[in-house]
Every structure is written in structure tokens, then in C-alpha cells.
Amino acid sequence: MHFERMRVFTGNANPKLAEAVVRESAKHPSLYAPFTIREYLRSDWQELDWCTTWPTAPAAYRQAPVLPPTGRYPATVPVLVLSGELDSITTPAEGAIVTRQWPDAVQVIVANSFHVTADADSDVCAVRVLRAFVAAPTRRSVASSRACTKVVPPVRATAAFRTRNADAPPARALAGSTTSRVRLSTVRTAAETVADLMDRWYQTYEVGGVGLRGGTWVSDGYDEVTFTLSRYRLVRDLAVSGTVVWNRYTHRVTVALSTIGTTSGGVRVRGSAATGVIAGSWDTRARGARAVLRGVVGGRPVRALLTAP
């Protein structure tokens, strides 16, 4: 691969880095599978050039451990180790290793949580434990505040990435609603499209992008995030546009959407039974939460209930 092209991929003109990337691309092209190395290097997650700008240490500086290997941590320092149950970066087992090194340490594992627990804690649980410990750094204060860590709601996982709107199980029709399968499937697909976008944002904090199979989106805000969708397609044959407002700390999402039935290539199908408008809201964290969505789809009224995505 030509060096000038590789410079574009890395965003860095460091020749040694570019040469290393070329070598890795030839030896291990599936390093970041299912993404190519080129795709990874264009993402916001790569940090390959951080060390290339690191200052050279003075000759007199000799790197060494902050504590001799034979040393002991002080017994009089209280320590709180917060671990996310599902953390794959610093696992609870690794947190336990740290805990054992400090004589006066306590580990708290937060159920259904990941790498960061107390920072931007929308469940207001780990942060409560942390604040109680800082106010009174004792095992008693931790014990009195940790009950919530066992009941953090479970993570909502995607059952399947469907390719067609017709593959979606229909939402449950409520009084006054059409019972048409295609229209009720459209309600579910629209809700799942919103959930897909929210999950993407939460993982990347991007301010815009493209849908899985077409369309675009932009976002604004952090504690309360407003998404604007433009023909966003999670499945091949349904485009979703409109506005989604997600308050991450009240755990409420409100949607006002329009749906468009399309061909598998995204071309609008005139007279599609999947074309319409849908509005509603749901709780994003409560266990067993339900979503109620209303509107007009394919010229017929819909009022439907489904498990909150």
C-alpha cells in the first residue's frame, strides 16, 4: 500500500508508524475483523499516533515502579474499588486483585454495569456509593449504601437484526387499533430503529452518521439527547424519519416519527401499508417496561403495546 494513502488512513505523517501499519495490513489483514484495518484507522476509536508525539524522557530519568516489588501498601488508607459486573476492560476479577493489595479495601460490584460505573451514572447507584465513601471512608458507609448495586436493571439486548419489516413480530393491538400484521410490525420496527440509534450513540457519542442500511441522523445534547432521523433504515424496506428525545436521567424517551415503506434498495413504495406516522414514549431502564405507540399507518389507526426496546 502506498505511503501517501496510508498517511490519510492514520491521520499522521510519521513514516515509521505508516510503515508499521503497512506491514500489519499485509501480515494480519483481519486484525480488527469484521472491520478492515483501513476502516478502523478512519474511526474515532483508534489511538495509534498518541505515542508518536510523546516527549523523549531526559537521559537522567530512569523509569521504575512507583513502589518497590517488595513494598506494602499502607494499612491505614481506606480504599473503595468499584467494578462493573460486565466490565470486559477491567474485570471484577482484576478489581479483586487490586482489592487484595490494600489491607483496608472493599470491592463493590455493580450489577449489569460496564467499565465506568460512578461517572455519568444515570442509574444514580454507583455514584451514591462513591459519595457515601468519600464522606465517611469506612466499610460501614459502603455497606449502608450498596444495596442498589444488586438491583441495577438488566441490559436490554437486541434479539436479532432483522432484514425485513415483515420479519418483525407485530406489536399488540390495543382498543381502537387496526389488527393488520404489516402495520403492527411497522410499529415494532420503528421502535427498534430508535433503540438501534440510541445504542449506537451511547457507545460512540457521535453527533451524526448513517443508518445501518441507509439514511442519516444527527444528535444534539448529552444529558438530554435529541436525535433527528432522515430516512434511517435499520431494515431494508422501512425508512424512519422524525425526532427522538431521550432524557438519560429520567429514563424517558419520546418519539414523533414518520415511516416510509421502501424497496430493498430504499426507494419509496407508493401506497405502502407501512407508510404513516407514529408517536409515543417509553421508559428506557425499568425492568419489564412497556411502550405504547399511536398513530396512523397505511391509512389506518394504530394503537399498540410492546416491550420497550
Residue pairs with C-beta under 8 A, 6 or more apart in sequence:
1 22
1 25
3 15
3 18
3 19
3 22
6 18
6 21
6 22
7 13
7 18
9 21
9 37
9 38
9 41
9 42
10 17
10 18
10 21
10 41
10 48
10 49
11 41
11 49
12 18
12 48
12 49
12 52
14 49
14 52
16 52
17 48
17 49
17 52
21 37
21 41
21 48
24 31
24 37
25 37
25 38
29 36
29 37
31 37
31 40
32 39
32 40
35 43
40 46
41 48
44 204
44 206
45 204
57 63
67 73
73 101
73 102
73 103
74 103
75 103
75 104
76 104
77 102
77 104
78 104
78 105
78 133
78 137
78 138
79 99
79 102
79 104
79 105
79 106
80 105
80 106
80 108
80 129
80 130
80 133
80 137
80 142
81 95
81 96
81 98
81 99
81 105
81 106
81 107
81 108
82 95
82 107
82 108
82 110
82 117
82 118
82 126
82 129
82 130
83 90
83 91
83 92
83 95
83 96
83 107
83 108
83 109
83 110
83 117
84 92
84 109
84 110
84 113
84 114
84 115
84 116
84 117
85 92
85 109
85 110
85 111
85 112
85 113
86 112
86 113
86 114
86 155
87 113
87 114
87 115
88 114
88 115
89 115
90 115
92 107
92 109
95 107
95 109
96 107
98 105
99 105
99 106
99 107
106 139
106 142
108 126
108 129
108 142
108 146
108 149
109 149
110 117
110 125
110 126
110 149
110 152
111 149
111 150
111 151
111 152
112 152
112 153
112 154
112 155
113 123
113 126
113 152
117 126
118 126
118 127
118 129
118 130
119 127
121 127
122 248
122 249
122 251
122 285
123 148
123 152
123 153
123 285
124 249
125 148
125 149
125 152
126 149
128 145
128 148
129 142
129 145
129 146
129 148
129 149
132 141
132 142
132 144
132 145
133 141
133 142
133 145
135 141
153 285
153 286
153 287
154 287
156 195
156 308
156 309
158 192
158 195
158 196
158 199
161 212
161 234
162 168
162 189
162 192
162 235
163 235
163 236
164 235
164 236
164 237
165 182
165 185
165 186
165 189
165 235
165 237
165 238
165 261
165 274
166 182
166 185
166 237
167 185
167 235
168 185
168 186
168 188
168 189
168 192
168 235
169 185
169 188
170 181
170 184
170 185
170 187
170 188
170 304
171 184
171 185
171 187
171 188
171 191
171 293
171 304
171 305
171 306
172 184
172 304
172 305
172 306
173 179
173 184
173 302
173 303
173 304
174 292
174 303
174 304
174 305
175 303
176 301
176 303
177 184
177 301
177 302
177 303
177 304
178 184
178 297
178 298
178 300
178 301
178 302
180 273
180 298
180 300
182 273
182 274
182 298
183 273
183 274
183 276
183 297
183 298
183 300
183 302
184 302
184 304
185 274
186 238
186 259
186 261
186 273
186 274
186 276
186 278
186 297
186 298
187 278
187 293
187 295
187 297
187 302
187 304
187 306
188 304
188 306
189 234
189 235
189 238
189 240
189 259
190 238
190 240
190 255
190 257
190 259
190 278
190 293
191 255
191 282
191 291
191 293
191 306
191 308
191 309
192 234
192 309
193 211
193 229
193 232
193 233
193 234
193 235
193 238
193 240
194 227
194 240
194 244
194 253
194 255
194 257
194 309
195 309
196 212
196 234
197 211
197 217
197 227
197 229
197 232
197 244
198 225
198 227
198 244
198 246
198 253
198 284
200 206
200 209
201 219
201 225
201 227
206 219
207 218
207 219
207 220
208 216
208 217
208 218
208 219
209 216
209 217
210 216
210 217
211 217
211 229
211 231
211 232
211 233
211 234
212 233
212 234
213 233
213 234
213 235
213 236
213 266
214 231
214 232
214 233
214 239
214 266
215 229
215 230
215 231
215 232
215 233
215 239
215 240
215 241
215 266
216 229
216 230
216 231
216 232
217 227
217 228
217 229
217 230
217 232
218 227
218 228
219 225
219 226
219 227
219 228
220 226
223 247
223 248
223 249
224 245
224 246
224 247
224 248
225 245
225 246
225 248
226 243
226 244
226 245
226 246
227 243
227 244
227 245
227 246
228 242
228 243
229 240
229 241
229 242
229 243
229 244
229 257
230 241
231 239
231 240
231 241
231 260
231 266
232 239
232 240
232 241
233 239
233 240
233 262
233 266
234 240
236 262
236 264
236 265
236 266
237 261
237 262
237 263
237 264
237 269
237 274
238 259
238 260
238 261
238 262
238 274
239 259
239 260
239 262
239 266
239 268
240 257
240 258
240 259
240 260
241 257
241 258
241 260
242 255
242 256
242 257
242 258
243 255
243 256
243 257
244 253
244 254
244 255
244 257
245 253
245 254
245 255
246 252
246 253
246 284
247 253
248 284
251 283
251 284
251 285
251 286
252 281
252 282
252 283
252 284
253 281
253 282
253 284
254 280
254 281
255 278
255 279
255 280
255 281
255 293
256 277
256 279
257 277
257 278
257 279
258 276
258 277
258 278
259 274
259 275
259 276
259 277
259 278
259 297
260 268
260 272
260 274
260 275
261 268
261 269
261 272
261 273
261 274
261 275
262 268
262 269
262 272
263 269
268 275
269 275
272 298
273 297
273 298
274 297
274 298
275 297
275 298
276 295
276 296
276 297
276 298
276 299
276 302
277 295
277 296
277 297
278 293
278 294
278 295
278 297
278 302
279 293
279 294
279 295
280 291
280 292
280 293
280 294
281 291
281 292
282 289
282 290
282 291
282 292
282 308
282 309
283 289
283 308
284 308
286 308
288 307
289 307
289 308
290 305
290 306
290 307
290 308
291 305
291 306
291 307
291 308
291 309
292 303
292 304
292 305
293 302
293 303
293 304
293 306
294 301
294 302
294 303
294 304
295 301
295 302
296 302
